[in-house]
Amino acid sequence: MQDSSDRSLAVSGALAILGPGTLGLSTAQWASECGLETRLLGRDQDHAEAGLCEIHRRWDRAIDRGHLCAEAKALASGQLSAAPFGSAALEGASALLEALPEDPDLKATALATAARWAHPNLLLLSGTSALPVSDLASRAGLAGRLVGFHLFVPVTRMAVVEMAVAPGTPQAWVDQARALGLALRKRVVQVRDQPGFAAARMALAQGLEAMRLLEAGVASAEDLDALMTLGYGHPVGPIELSDRVGLDLRLRIAEGLVSSGEGRFLPPPALRLKVTRGTTGLKTRQGFYRWNADGRRE
């Protein structure tokens, strides 16, 4: 159970979220619904405002479907604002969650910039699901200051956050990150920092094996996924999940693990071919499945 001291740590200032992409939008929506003052940051005001408009569209759809009341939307929207990434946007913030694409140089540059602009007590979090936190921190000149904070999308529905902690990280940062996870109503699972953390490694191993079985003609993608959803009770099968996560991201994680000496993650040719062709899953509406504009399988 979350106690009041944990919550006060997490909500003593605003949560700034850098990047109005899939992760950033989902997190900003949920954080504001949880009552946290939330700032969605983009490369400029228009970029940030576009993300804010998308969140309002999501709320309106939820109201139309009877999943949200107008009063709840009004309360959440009052907690949410949009701003360009800059020193002014970080004033009064207690935490910054970097929610940029899985590009280590892009993430490290943004985190280093934020650290220069912000108060030294700003909690710096990376939303990466697989890049080692120690490597990002080293690139950004932030050794001992960065915590991995892997939220699962959609953040509004998934009930856990994977917190990756590199050796030498002060306990105060870890405690503050944990408090934020609790304020977001998530179970906080702390894991040792390593490539792929824990969740991505487990999901990747299953996804790659499913692709190998598909490649070998053992069964169709639909049937392989059905074995896991209907046989083991998984909410989504490994091939569909790979499409949803992004086949390009799956390939990058696999290649990173192989380069570090873990040959069991060798990506199958079918995955490389999909990525080479640019059919990387849901975001391109074509991967191992075809997807419509509403994010549903065709």
Secondary structure, 3 states (H helix, E strand, C coil): CCCHHHHHHHCCCEEEEECCCHHHHHHHHHHHHCCCCEEEEECCHHHHHHHHHHHHHHHHHHHHCCCCCHHHHHHHHCCEEEEECCHHHHCCEEEEEECCCCCHHHHHHHHHHHHHHCCCCCEEEECCCCCCHHHHHHHHCCCCCEEEEEECCCCCCCCEEEEEECCCCCHHHHHHHHHHHHHCCCEEEEEECCCCCCHHHHHHHHHHHHHHHHHCCCCCHHHHHHHHHHHCCCCCCHHHHHHHHCHHHHHHHHHHHHHCCCHHHCCCHHHHHHHHCCCCEHHHCECCCEECCCCCEC
